[in-house]
Amino acid sequence: MSTGKPRIGFIGLGEMGGPMARNLLLAGYPLIALDLDAERLAAVASAGAVASRI
């Protein structure tokens, strides 16, 4: 399912990265997210991001 928007990879979902990632999701961008903290990663994944791990 294509949104016509570029897919974005986001590394780091901390104090700044988490809100930035959520704003990108709200704007309709497909997002692949990476963070070492499983709770932060799960929170963004539940908002629609694809969770990635190293």
C-alpha positions as CSV (number, residue, x, y, z in Angstrom):
1,M,0.0,0.0,0.0
2,S,1.7,3.1,-1.2
3,T,1.1,6.6,0.3
4,G,3.1,8.4,-2.4
5,K,5.4,9.7,0.3
6,P,9.0,8.5,0.7
7,R,9.6,5.8,3.3
8,I,11.7,7.1,6.2
9,G,14.1,5.3,8.5
10,F,14.4,6.8,12.0
11,I,17.1,5.9,14.5
12,G,16.6,6.9,18.1
13,L,13.3,7.4,19.8
14,G,14.3,9.3,22.9
15,E,13.3,12.8,24.1
16,M,13.5,14.4,20.7
17,G,13.3,11.4,18.3
18,G,10.1,9.9,19.7
19,P,7.9,13.0,19.1
20,M,9.6,13.6,15.7
21,A,8.8,10.0,14.7
22,R,5.1,10.3,15.8
23,N,4.7,13.6,13.9
24,L,6.0,11.9,10.8
25,L,3.5,9.1,11.2
26,L,0.7,11.6,11.8
27,A,1.7,13.3,8.5
28,G,1.3,10.0,6.7
29,Y,4.9,9.0,6.1
30,P,5.7,5.3,6.2
31,L,8.3,4.9,9.0
32,I,10.8,2.2,9.9
33,A,12.0,2.9,13.5
34,L,15.0,1.7,15.5
35,D,15.8,2.1,19.1
36,L,17.6,0.0,21.7
37,D,14.9,0.6,24.2
38,A,12.1,-2.0,23.6
39,E,9.4,0.1,25.2
40,R,10.1,3.2,23.1
41,L,10.2,1.0,20.0
42,A,6.9,-0.6,20.9
43,A,5.2,2.7,21.5
44,V,6.1,4.0,18.0
45,A,5.2,0.7,16.5
46,S,1.8,0.8,18.0
47,A,1.3,4.2,16.3
48,G,2.0,2.6,12.9
49,A,5.8,2.4,12.5
50,V,7.6,-0.8,11.4
51,A,9.9,-1.8,14.3
52,S,13.4,-2.7,13.3
53,R,16.2,-4.3,15.4
54,I,19.9,-4.5,14.9
